[in-house]
Amino acid sequence: GDKKAVARVTVNIRAVTPPFLKVSLPSRVGRSARFVTVKLKSGTRTTIRVAGKRVTIKARKTVTLKVPIKRGRGEAVLVFTAHALGADYSFTRSVRKR
């Protein structure tokens, strides 16, 4: 008989903000800054984790979160994990330091 070939590929999509979530943060902070203020708005109930902090956002509400960063030059990369609608979403944002 004929043999059938099967191929499976796992695709990881990263750094894509979920469509129901809006993230606002400054483009730059001072090099002595210890925190970045992040505003999060969600269209559905969502739990956000970033830098050891966790916050739950109710549907159609806005939350302000102070995220700790290291001092110095360069940029701070924030890795967000959102849990909503039975799935986990991971995305990043970066903030330049002066």
C-alpha positions in Angstrom: 0.0 0.0 0.0 0.8 3.7 -0.2 2.6 5.2 2.7 1.3 8.5 4.2 3.6 11.2 5.3 2.7 13.3 8.3 4.5 16.5 9.3 3.9 18.5 12.4 5.3 21.9 13.1 5.0 23.9 16.3 4.7 27.6 15.7 5.4 30.0 18.5 4.2 33.6 17.9 5.7 36.1 20.3 5.5 39.8 20.9 2.0 40.2 19.6 -0.4 42.2 21.8 -3.7 40.5 22.1 -6.4 42.4 20.2 -8.5 42.9 23.4 -5.7 44.6 25.3 -4.3 48.2 25.1 -0.9 48.9 26.6 0.4 52.4 27.2 3.8 53.2 28.6 6.4 56.0 28.1 8.9 55.7 25.3 11.8 56.9 27.5 12.6 57.1 31.2 15.5 58.7 33.1 18.5 56.4 33.7 17.9 56.7 37.5 14.2 55.6 37.2 13.3 52.5 39.3 9.8 52.1 38.0 7.9 52.4 34.8 4.2 53.3 34.9 2.2 51.1 32.6 -1.5 51.7 31.8 -3.5 48.6 30.8 -7.0 48.6 29.3 -8.8 45.4 28.5 -12.0 44.5 26.7 -12.4 41.3 28.7 -11.4 40.0 32.2 -7.6 39.5 32.0 -4.8 38.7 34.4 -1.5 40.3 33.6 1.9 39.2 34.9 5.1 41.3 34.5 8.3 41.6 36.5 7.0 39.6 39.4 3.8 41.6 39.6 0.3 40.4 38.9 -2.9 42.4 38.3 -6.4 41.4 37.2 -8.3 43.8 34.9 -12.0 43.7 34.8 -13.8 44.0 31.4 -13.6 47.5 29.9 -11.6 48.9 32.8 -8.2 50.6 33.0 -5.5 49.7 35.5 -2.2 51.5 36.3 0.7 49.3 37.2 4.2 50.4 38.5 6.7 47.9 37.1 10.2 47.8 38.6 13.2 48.2 36.3 16.9 48.3 36.8 18.7 51.6 36.8 21.3 52.5 34.2 21.6 53.0 30.5 20.3 51.1 27.6 16.7 49.8 27.5 14.4 48.0 29.8 12.6 45.1 28.2 9.3 44.2 29.9 7.9 40.7 29.2 4.1 40.6 29.8 2.0 37.5 30.1 -1.8 37.9 29.8 -4.3 35.2 30.7 -7.7 35.7 29.2 -10.4 33.7 27.4 -8.8 30.5 28.5 -5.5 31.1 26.8 -2.1 32.7 27.7 -0.6 35.4 25.6 3.0 36.6 25.9 4.3 39.9 24.5 7.2 42.4 25.2 7.6 46.1 25.3 10.8 48.1 25.7 11.5 51.4 27.3 14.7 53.4 26.4 16.7 54.9 29.3 18.3 58.3 28.9 
